[in-house]
Amino acid sequence: MIVAAISCADRPASAQVVSHGSLPPFSVFKDCDQCPEMVVMPAGSFMMGAVPGESKDPFDIYGPVDAKDFVLRVRGPDEINIIPSEHPRHQVEMDIPYAIGRNEVTHAEWMSCVADGGCPYVPDHRVLTMTGYRTLGPQHPVINVSYLDAQDYVAWLNRRVGAQVYRLPTEAEWEYAARAGTDTPFAQGDELRSDQANFSRSATENLLKMPRPDIIERKAPVPVNELEAANAWGVRHMSGNVAEITLSCWTDTHLGLATDSAYLAEAEAKSPCRRVGKGGAFNTAMDGLRPAHRFRPEEDYRRAFFGFRLIRELLVQESKQ
């Protein structure tokens, strides 16, 4: 693993921004002391969406949730599970060189933005449990932040480095990094262990209708550097811990676009909209941690299981400066 550290604590807005386009895949770098660690993603393509039958969820959902013809039903025992929002499965060429946050954005990183005047919102950093509120630490993911809040952080970080290079990932960029070259339900295989991801035993047991004493019920996020949570590309907690917002707007089925740049153009063309959430959280059943799984929060949605991570475009164009 190659690690590059670039100090930009006092970088003026007019400074030349490092491209990072020459860094090899899986290199880790930071643009400044307060910036998140980023992992360079390899070039390539992947199959986006779910393989028919990979979800263990017994419910089928047909039609837009807000529509009058919305149907929620229990799937028959011999029916293959095809969740419409996770299909059609299609190939996406990743044509935008980028790095993704090694971790979810932490509370400490968020508070640097608050201290510098870039983020006006100070989120509640506690999780309610059966025994009362549990206060989290600086290396826990920031929680109770929305898509709109995350955009404040993005704007602040781009001012710090002097270019529009940081942003939320598109759904395609997020899923490509989460899969890490695999096509199994999870990057780690057909199932997850509790030492690999932070998710809910009770929710998993309720979905599967069977006991799973092997799963640890933590009931709260863990610090971003805990557990064996990195996938094969070195990105941590893409499954579980806190769910993550993306730049992409919700669609009831996949758009089937062929390139990452097409997904970015589609995301930037629509506002406001429900955004796509990914990854599942500490209170989610294992099934909801699959890279193919999607949900549809509003742009102002704040919850104690909800956070985000960023991407950093690697090739700095003149128009980006």
N, C-alpha and C positions, 0 to 999 in steps of 0.2 A: 504494500500500500504506500503510495506517495502522498506526503502531506505538504501542502504549501500554505504558508501564512503570510498575508499581505496586510500591513498595518495601514488603516485609513482613518484613524480616530480624528485627525485634524484635516482630512482631505477636503479641499475646497470644491465647490460644485463644478468648477471649470476644469478640474484635473482630468488627465487622461486615464481612462478606465482600462484595467487589464482585461484582455479578451478571454484568456484561459482556454482558447481553442486548441492549443498545442498540448494540453495535459492529457495523458493517456486515460482510458476508462478506469474507473474505480479509484482515481486519485481523490484525495480529500483536501479541501482548502477552505480558508476563511478570508473574506475580503477585508475584515476589520475586527477589532477586538470584540465588539458587540454583535457582530454578524453571526448568523448560524453557520455551523459546519455543513459543507456541501459535498456531495459525492457525484463525480462525473459519470454520467450514464453512457453506455456504449451505443454506437450506431446500430441500427437494425430494424426489424419489424416484429410484430407479434399478432396473435389471434386475440382480439378483444371480445369480451363477453363470455358467457357460460357454455360449457358442454351440456347438451341435454341430459338431464338426470343427475347432475352433480349436486344440486341442492337437496338437502334432507327435509326442507320445510314442507309440512303436509298440506299447506294451503296454496291454492292457486288464486291469483288476482288477475282479472280480465277487465280491460277498459280503464280510462282515466279515473282516478280516485274521486275527482270532483264531478264526474258525469253521472247522469241519471241511470245509465245502463251499467254502472260499475257492479261487478260480481266478485264476491269472495266465497270460495267453496273449498271443501275438503277433497283432495285428490283421491281418486280410486286406487286401490292397492296395486293394480296392474298398469297404471298410467305413468308414463315417463314425465318427470317434473320439468316443465319448461316455463320458467318465470318470464313473462313477456318483456319486462323491462331489462332483462339481462340478455336479450336476443335482438336481432340476429347476430350470431358470432361472425366476425369478419376480420380480415387482415388490415392492419394499419402500419404504414411506413413512417418511421420516426425521422422526419426530415428537418427538425429543429435541434441542433446540438444544445444540450442542457445538462445541468447538474441539479440534483434534488437534495433537499434537506436530509442530512443523515438522521436527524431526529425531528420529532414534532417541535415546533417553536416552544421554548420553555418560558416559565413565568419570569425568570431572571432576564431573559432576552426581551420579553414584553415590557418589563419595568424599566429597562434602559430607554425604551421609546417613550414611556411615560415621563421619566426624569428629564429627557431632552426636549419635552414639549411636543413630540410628534403624535402621541396617542393620548387623547383626552380621557379615555375610559379606563378606570381601574377595576378589573374584574374581581368578583368574589373568588377567592382561591381556597374554597372549602368544599368538601363533599359531605352530604347528609347521609349518615348511616343509622342503623338501629340504635346505636348508643350515643347519638348526637353528631354534631359536626366534627369532621376531621380536617384540620388545616394541613395543606400540602406545602412542600418546600420549593426552593428556587429552581431545582433541576427537574421538578415535575413539569409536564406539559401545561402551558397556559390553558385554562378552561373558562367556560362562560363567556366566550367571545364568538361573535357572529362573522358572517361574510363581510359585512360593512365595516366591522371593527378591524378585521384582517387587512382590509384595503388601506386603512390608516397606517398600519404597520408597514405595509409594502411601500407606500409613498414615502414614509420616513426613511426606510432603509435605502431606497433609491436616491434620496437626497444625500445620505451619508456617503455613498460611493460615487455619486456624480453622474449617474446614467440610469435610464429606465431598463434595468436588466433583471430585477427581481419581480416576481409575480406569483400568484397562485397557479398551481398546475392545472392544465386541462384534464378532463377525465382520462383521456388517452395517455397523457404523460404520467399521471398517477398510477394507472393500472400497469403500464409497461414497467415502471420501477418496482411495483409491488410484486409482479410475477417473476421478475429476475430471471427470465429465460425459461421458465417452466410452463407447463400446460396442465398441471394437476390442480385440484380445487384450491390448494394453498401452496405458496412458494416452498413450504417445507414438506409437502406431500399430500396425502389424502386426508389427514387429520392434523390437528395441532395439539401439542402438549402444553401444560401450564408453565413449564420452564421456557417455552418459546413465545408465548403470547399471554396477555392479560385479558381474560374473558370470563363469562359467568357460568358456573356449574349449574345453578338452579334453572337458568334460562335454557341451557343446553338439555338438561334432563326433561324439562317441560316440552321442548320441541321433539325430542327423540322418544319420549314416553318410556324411558329406561334410566336406571341409576348410573351415574358416572362419578364414583368416588375418587377417581384419579385426577379430577379437575379441582384446582384450588379456587375457592371463592374469595377474591380479595376485596371486592366491594368499593374499590377506589383505584385511580391511576397509580402507577409506579413511576419513579424517576426514569427519565428517558434512557439512561445508560444501564438500567437493570434488566435482568433476564437475558437469555440467549436469543434475543429478539431480532437480530440482524438476519436478513435473507442472504442469498449467495452473492449479491452485489453490495453488501455492506450497509443496507438501509434498514433502520430499526423501526419496529412497532408499526409496520404497514398494516398488520393485522392486529386489532385490539388496542388496548390502553385508552385512547380517546378516538372517536370518529373524527374525520377530517373533511373540511369543505374544499371543493374544487371550483375552478373558474367556470366550468361548463354549466349551461342551462339544462334543466331537466327535460327529457323527452320520454314518452311512455314506452317506446322501444328505441334501440340504438339507431342512430342516423345512418350507420354503415359507411361513414366517410373513409377515404382511402389513405389519408395522410394526417399527420399530427398538425401541420400547418392549416389544413382545412378545419380541424376541430378548434384550433385557436381562433381562426377567422369567424367561425360560427359563434363561439363564446363571446367574442368581443362585439359582435353585431347586435346582441340582445341585452337590454337592461331596462327596467328590472325584470327579474325572473326568479323562479325557484332554482336554486343551484343544486348540483349533484354532490351528495355526501358519500364518502367511501370509508371502508376499513373496519367498521365496528368498534366497540368500546369495551370497557371493563364490565359493563352490565349487559352485554350482548351475547346471545347464544353463538356457539362456534360457527354455525352456518352463516351468520351475518358477517363473519370476518373474511369470507372469501373475496379475493380481488375482483370478482365479477359482480359482487353484490352492490346495490345502489339504493339510496334513499333521497328524499327531495325536500330539504329544509328551506324555509323562507330566508331571505337575505338578512333579516334582523334576528334570526333564531339564535338564542343563547341558552346553553345547558351545561351542567357540570360534567357531562361526558363528551363535550364537543370542543375541538381545537382545530389546528391546521399546521401544515408545513408548506414551505415555499419551493419554487424552482428558481434557478438562475440561468438565463440564456448565456451561452458561452462565447458566441461570436458577436462582438460589439460593432454595430453598424453606425455610420455617421448619423443616421436618423434617430438612433437610440441615445445619442449624447446631448 
